[in-house]
Amino acid sequence: MTTPPLAGAPGGAPSACPLCGFVYVPGGDSCKERGCPIAFGGCATWHCPRCGYTMPDEEKSAAARLVRRLFTRRPRPAGPRTLVDLATGTSAVVERLSGEPDLLARLTAQGLAPGVEVHLLQRAPTFVIEVGETTIAVERRVAEGVELHAEPGRP
Amino acid sequence: MSATAIATGDIGSEAGVRPAAPRRIVLLGNPNVGKSALFNALTGLRATVSNYPGTTVEIYRGRLAGGEAEVVDSPGLNSILPMSEDERVTWDLVQSVKGQEGSVVLQVADAKNLRRALLLTLQLGQLEVPTVLVLNMADEAEARGIRLDLAGLEQALGVPVRAAVATRGTGVGAIREALPDARAPRNHLPLPADIAVPALDLLAGRKVAPDAPANLLSRYHEALLAHADVITRRFATDAEPAGSAVSRRLGRLAIHPLWGWPILAAVLWVLYEVVGVFGAGTLVDLVEKGLFHGYVNPWAVALFSHVPGAFVRDLFAGEYGLVTMGLSYGLAIVLPIVAVFFTAFALLEDSGYLPRLAVMSDRVFRLMGLNGKAVLPMILGLGCDTMATLTTRILPTRKERVIATLLLALGIPCSAQLGVVLAMLAVVPASAAAIWFAAVAGVMVTVGWLAARLLPGERGEFVVELPPMRLPALSNVLAKTVARVEWYLKEALPLFLVGTFVLFALDRLHLLGVITRVGEPVVTGVLGLPREASAAFLIGFLRRDFAATRLFDMSRHGGLDVTQLVVAMVTITLFIPCIANVFIIAKERGLKTAAAMVGFIFPVAFAMGGLVRLLMHALGYGGAP
């Protein structure tokens, strides 16, 4: 059975139909024009204009949005390179430490200070770093305050 | 060994007379550098443990083997500037050395980590404290390919420097010979101008000028580290990155996002097997049934049967007798359990696992407004909630301290109580034991979660140093265990006797029956326990473990069915902590907070007990509803 193509709404991101491969822009008022009874209440699906294959409209599902959010990496705030950006198993030289004065006093007393090389061992359940012969576990909040030299250290 | 033969001291001989041997030696150093091992090697294991005046910090003191000098072991620290309670104690000790003729500091360093040790040495230099520097674990450094120039270091620092392997006693003789030559480390450190004066003020304990920079401490440490770095590069070669493969791998696995969990489960399981099954089961049976029921109690009954007057006889050997109940509970049931627990705990401490446990549990504690560091007071609470309440001082913010104190008082059973609970749970089906655990853990997480949201304030950052995993030294474990058992006997046994006497007195005055009747609606009505259990809860105000022991005794004589057992255990685990703990909570957090906590915990414990009773009936466990 062939369905007459549905007109896509202008401005949306084009999507490829998983069945026939037709590239189209989903959405639009065409359903309403074709007299679909639930189109007025907000249909949660879209159809391929060529073959009629039905896809869920993820934007209209709260659950789908949550899953998407869980799986997308948060856009990194544009800022200095920190311990959080360091790949696990690599090293870099500390440029600057930021945070509360008490925290900084503690970190420096443990040997973590500008100019020293840190090696990132793991990032979960907490960040674990090696500074010389010292191994320190810190939470993400602390790791974000350890700014690194721009050039990557030796692996 | 060659390292110790170097430099038998041109320092100190300039005047031609050999200075007198010191009378007081304070050990000082970073954490996990083998201070305790060296302390034991110097004193020959004859140590006494005590709290430093006004603190919870344990200080070990002893006499130099074959000498007169007093040896004091201070808590490990990273900077002499006091930031925590531990560090304040050490700072105090250092100040006392400075002002006292014949006192010296013996700084113990990890030979592999000279840089961090020198940060302390340079501070000692600024304080002008007579010092001898020991590079401990020289064997490990050698294995890692680190070569140390001891003579060069001596020249640069101006203090005697000796290498040692304290666990094997190597180099201890050379250290003792070097003690009279102790000198203040050389002090011409170029500090940035704006921090030089305030840093010295801090070191000396003077008020710091208000215009000092906000990040004074970290900038001061950075300057010291830079200098330490120069010295380290000159006199020590870099380490090869290997290290002990097994210890390193185990240390990594213990904090692995995946494998860390089975390891954690295995550690808890072993702890349960050792403390619950072996300690509370086998050992208690041996001592209680064998020794006390077999010999001591009949002997006491026989002895006091010659005494005229039923009063004295009952006081010592009756149902609530000081010997037959007080001593029998304190020595036969609780002592074997705490002795085993303290041994297991000392093994855990010395293995380096505890900080790794903090890493694994960080997430869970964050849910409760705390961070992974709070696992240390919680684990300590399994030893004694009172001591653990004091250690909540290590938590940086007031909010965290209040939450940790509440959780300790609410849900963490102390060693004696835990042992008794484990022993009781050993006779019920595993599913019933799981209900106990789920009920207690559920209450704790819920209360913690609510408290984290309701209490104002912030949570501190999680920063924990991970020492390498090590095989604990038997002598350290034994010394620690014995010291703790002694402290436990001194503190708990008298209270057990007082508790027994209170019961005895109430019984004599026919008040016990009145209390039992008053408590009946709750104890029998809500919890479904026999009315005699009222007496146990009453005595729970004095000590929770005493109450648990009373219930344990009842169940062993067939007085409780499965449901009653679990209900009793849930209620007594959540019950208000012992009187000592309430006092400490009042002292540490204020009377109002303490009263609020008791007022909160009391109904929660009984409500939860009643809830568990309903749940277990619904699930079809035995016992009349």
Interface residues (C-beta under 8 A of the other chain):
Chain A: L97 G99 E100 P101 D102 L103 L104 A105 R106 L107 T108 A109 Q110 G111 A113 P114 G115 V116 L121 Q122 A124 P125 T126 V128 G132 E133 T134 T135 I136 A137 V138 E139 R141 V142
Chain B: N78 S79 L81 M83 D110 K112 N113 R115 R116 L119 A214 N215 L216 L217 S218 H221 E222 L225 A226 A239 G251 R252 I255 H256 P257 G260 P355 A358 V359 M360 D362 R363 N371 G372 P396 E461 F462 V463 V464 E465 L466 P467 P468
